[in-house]
Each structure stands twice: as structure tokens, then as C-alpha cells.
Amino acid sequence: MTEEELMLQQLFDEDKLTDKQKKIIVAAIETFSEKGYAASSTSEIAKKAGVAEGTIFRHYKTKKELLVSIVAPLMTKFIAPLVVKDFNKVLDREFETVEEFLRATIDNRRDLLIRMLPVVKIMFQEIPFQQELREQFLDLVVKNIFNRVERVIIGYQEKGLLIDMPPESIARLTITNILGFLFSRYILFPQLEWDDELEIERTIHFIMHGVGKKN
């Protein structure tokens, strides 16, 4: 069983899906992940699924409806609970230094991204351009994590380990740098030669150079 077929079992009510719908969804996940939504065509998805293009439009009125029908349940049933629960493994621990917290955060997010790369690629590519997906991501993921990260930052500020800057600003800047590294490493430039441990240390150094308090 492929990862995409396993997702079907986990995320969709298979009793309500025809065999052709299952093939369409699996083909769409593969195609959107490989080429992006804009560059993918329904004819290409139909060919990969082994169905007529008209079959897609009998189930989904538009290509966008097909995208949303995949990403929305992924976000609700799989991405959001897993992202929040998985990150709690880091947020529930106490770290002596900010660097240790950042390293654990990067390792945690990297492991999750690798496990879910096809779906994460679709989300990264389409959330900036699809308002309903962006709003869903904000409601289900960002709001559940951001406040907890801010509390961690406040704790380090009280210990004198971070500069006096609004914690929400530090959170945004830190998350942006971490996501930037992960996005470049696994989505934009995966073909380059990467020294992962060195790049992680450089990312941490870059963050701390901006927000670390100098003694």
C-alpha cells in the first residue's frame, strides 16, 4: 500500500468514495506535489488516474474544488492534530538554553516534514494563494502553537537570555528563519549538496545573533 493510499484510509470515508474517486485523489496528490497546483492539469491527473477527464468534473466542478477536497480533510484530520501534538513534545520540555530549544524545534519540524513531504509541498505551494486554505491553516495550526511559543520566549526573556523585544516579534522572526531553512532544504533546492547539521547550526547562530542577549 502506497503512502497516498494509506492517507485515503486515514482521512476519507472510503465507503463514500468510488474506486475512480480514490484513483483521482491519489493521482492529484502526486501531481500537485510534483508540479504545483498551477502547473498541473486535470487532463494530466486523469491520465495518471486512468480515467477520462470528464470523470473528474463529474465529481469535482473545478480543479480548485479538487485541491480543496484533498487539503481540507488533510488539514483537519491529519496535519493540524499531528503538527500540534508533535510540536508539544518540544514545548512540554524545559531546555537550559535557547540554542537547545531551537535545535530541538528544528529537528522536530524536520522529521515531520520528511514524513509528510508530498502533502507539505502542496500546502507550502498553495496556502499563500488559496484564501480558504490559508484561513484554515491559521485557525487549526498557527493559533494553537503561536501563543505557546510566545510563552516559551517570555520565559527566556525573564531569565535574561533574550533581548527585550515583543515576544510575538521574536516568535515571527524565529519561525520565519526555521521555515526558510526547511523550505529551501526540502522543497526549493533538495538537489543541492547539504550538510544538514552544519546548516542547522548556522541557522541557530543566525537567529541568536539577532535576538540573543550579549553578556
C-alpha positions as CSV (number, residue, x, y, z in Angstrom):
1,M,0.0,0.0,0.0
2,T,1.4,3.4,-1.0
3,E,1.5,6.4,1.4
4,E,-1.2,8.1,-0.7
5,E,-3.5,5.0,-0.4
6,L,-2.8,4.9,3.4
7,M,-3.9,8.6,3.6
8,L,-7.2,7.7,1.9
9,Q,-7.9,5.2,4.6
10,Q,-7.0,7.6,7.3
11,L,-8.6,10.8,6.0
12,F,-11.6,10.0,3.9
13,D,-14.8,8.0,4.4
14,E,-13.9,5.3,1.8
15,D,-17.4,4.0,1.8
16,K,-18.5,7.3,0.1
17,L,-15.7,7.2,-2.5
18,T,-15.9,5.3,-5.7
19,D,-12.8,3.5,-7.0
20,K,-12.4,6.2,-9.6
21,Q,-12.5,8.9,-7.0
22,K,-9.8,7.2,-5.0
23,K,-7.6,7.0,-8.1
24,I,-8.3,10.6,-8.9
25,I,-7.3,11.7,-5.3
26,V,-4.1,9.7,-5.3
27,A,-3.2,11.0,-8.8
28,A,-4.0,14.6,-7.8
29,I,-1.8,14.4,-4.6
30,E,1.1,13.0,-6.7
31,T,0.7,15.6,-9.4
32,F,0.1,18.7,-7.2
33,S,3.1,17.7,-5.1
34,E,5.4,17.2,-8.1
35,K,4.4,20.1,-10.3
36,G,2.3,22.5,-8.1
37,Y,-1.3,23.3,-8.5
38,A,-1.0,26.0,-11.2
39,A,1.2,23.8,-13.4
40,S,-1.0,20.7,-13.0
41,S,-3.8,20.0,-15.5
42,T,-6.9,17.9,-14.9
43,S,-6.0,16.0,-18.1
44,E,-2.7,15.0,-16.6
45,I,-4.4,13.9,-13.4
46,A,-6.9,12.0,-15.3
47,K,-4.3,10.2,-17.4
48,K,-2.3,9.3,-14.2
49,A,-5.5,8.1,-12.6
50,G,-6.5,6.0,-15.6
51,V,-9.9,7.8,-16.0
52,A,-11.5,10.1,-18.5
53,E,-11.0,13.8,-17.8
54,G,-14.8,14.2,-17.7
55,T,-14.9,11.8,-14.8
56,I,-13.0,14.3,-12.7
57,F,-15.5,17.0,-13.4
58,R,-18.4,14.7,-12.5
59,H,-17.1,14.5,-9.0
60,Y,-15.3,17.9,-8.7
61,K,-16.7,21.0,-10.5
62,T,-13.2,22.7,-10.8
63,K,-9.6,21.9,-10.3
64,K,-9.7,24.1,-7.2
65,E,-12.5,22.1,-5.8
66,L,-10.4,19.0,-6.2
67,L,-7.5,20.7,-4.4
68,V,-9.6,21.8,-1.5
69,S,-11.3,18.4,-1.3
70,I,-7.8,17.0,-0.6
71,V,-6.2,19.6,1.5
72,A,-9.1,20.5,3.7
73,P,-9.5,17.0,5.3
74,L,-5.7,16.6,5.4
75,M,-5.5,19.8,7.4
76,T,-8.4,19.0,9.7
77,K,-7.8,15.3,10.4
78,F,-4.1,14.8,9.9
79,I,-1.9,17.9,9.6
80,A,-3.3,20.1,12.4
81,P,-3.6,17.4,15.1
82,L,-0.2,15.9,14.2
83,V,1.6,19.2,13.9
84,V,0.3,20.5,17.2
85,K,0.7,17.2,19.1
86,D,4.1,16.5,17.6
87,F,5.4,20.0,18.5
88,N,4.1,19.7,22.0
89,K,6.9,17.1,22.5
90,V,9.2,20.1,22.3
91,L,7.1,22.7,24.0
92,D,6.4,20.5,27.0
93,R,10.1,20.1,27.7
94,E,12.4,22.5,29.5
95,F,15.7,23.5,27.9
96,E,18.5,25.2,29.7
97,T,19.5,27.4,26.7
98,V,17.7,29.0,23.8
99,E,20.0,27.2,21.4
100,E,18.9,23.8,22.8
101,F,15.3,24.8,22.3
102,L,15.9,25.9,18.7
103,R,17.8,22.8,17.9
104,A,15.0,20.6,19.2
105,T,12.5,22.6,17.3
106,I,14.3,22.3,14.0
107,D,14.9,18.6,14.5
108,N,11.2,18.1,15.4
109,R,9.9,20.1,12.4
110,R,12.4,18.5,10.0
111,D,11.3,15.0,11.0
112,L,7.6,15.8,10.5
113,L,8.3,17.5,7.1
114,I,10.2,14.5,5.8
115,R,7.4,12.1,6.8
116,M,4.8,14.2,5.1
117,L,6.7,15.7,2.3
118,P,4.2,15.3,-0.6
119,V,1.4,16.8,1.4
120,V,3.5,19.5,2.9
121,K,4.8,20.5,-0.5
122,I,1.2,21.1,-1.6
123,M,0.4,23.1,1.5
124,F,3.5,25.3,1.2
125,Q,2.8,25.9,-2.5
126,E,-0.9,26.7,-2.3
127,I,-1.6,28.2,1.1
128,P,-0.2,31.7,0.1
129,F,-2.6,31.7,-2.9
130,Q,-5.7,29.9,-1.6
131,Q,-7.5,32.1,0.9
132,E,-9.7,29.4,2.4
133,L,-6.8,27.1,2.9
134,R,-4.8,29.9,4.5
135,E,-7.6,30.8,6.9
136,Q,-8.0,27.1,7.8
137,F,-4.2,26.8,8.4
138,L,-4.2,29.9,10.7
139,D,-7.2,28.6,12.7
140,L,-6.1,25.0,13.1
141,V,-2.3,25.3,13.4
142,V,-0.9,28.8,13.9
143,K,-3.2,29.9,16.7
144,N,-2.7,26.6,18.5
145,I,1.1,26.9,18.5
146,F,2.0,30.6,18.4
147,N,0.8,31.5,21.9
148,R,2.7,28.6,23.4
149,V,5.9,29.7,21.6
150,E,5.4,33.2,22.9
151,R,5.2,31.9,26.5
152,V,8.5,30.0,26.0
153,I,10.1,33.2,24.7
154,I,8.9,35.2,27.7
155,G,10.4,32.6,30.0
156,Y,13.8,33.0,28.3
157,Q,13.4,36.8,28.5
158,E,12.8,36.6,32.2
159,K,16.0,34.6,32.6
160,G,17.9,37.3,30.7
161,L,18.7,35.1,27.7
162,L,16.8,37.1,25.1
163,I,16.7,40.7,24.3
164,D,13.8,43.0,25.3
165,M,11.7,42.8,22.2
166,P,7.9,42.0,21.9
167,P,7.8,38.1,22.2
168,E,5.4,38.0,19.2
169,S,8.1,39.6,17.0
170,I,10.8,37.2,18.2
171,A,8.4,34.3,17.5
172,R,7.7,35.5,14.0
173,L,11.3,36.1,13.2
174,T,12.5,32.8,14.6
175,I,9.7,30.8,12.9
176,T,10.4,32.5,9.6
177,N,14.1,31.6,9.7
178,I,13.4,28.0,10.7
179,L,10.8,27.5,8.0
180,G,13.1,29.3,5.5
181,F,15.8,26.7,6.1
182,L,13.4,23.7,5.9
183,F,11.6,25.1,2.8
184,S,15.0,25.6,1.0
185,R,16.4,22.3,2.1
186,Y,13.5,20.0,1.2
187,I,11.3,21.9,-1.3
188,L,13.2,24.6,-3.2
189,F,16.7,23.1,-3.5
190,P,16.7,19.5,-2.4
191,Q,19.1,18.6,-5.2
192,L,21.9,20.7,-3.8
193,E,24.6,19.1,-1.5
194,W,23.6,19.9,2.0
195,D,25.5,19.5,5.3
196,D,22.4,19.3,7.4
197,E,24.0,19.6,10.8
198,L,26.2,22.5,9.7
199,E,23.2,24.3,8.2
200,I,21.1,23.8,11.3
201,E,23.9,25.3,13.5
202,R,24.3,28.2,11.1
203,T,20.5,28.8,11.2
204,I,20.6,28.8,15.0
205,H,23.6,31.1,15.0
206,F,21.9,33.5,12.6
207,I,18.8,33.6,14.9
208,M,20.7,34.1,18.1
209,H,22.9,36.8,16.5
210,G,19.7,38.8,16.1
211,V,17.8,38.0,19.3
212,G,20.4,36.5,21.7
213,K,21.4,38.9,24.5
214,K,25.0,39.7,24.6
215,N,26.7,39.5,28.0
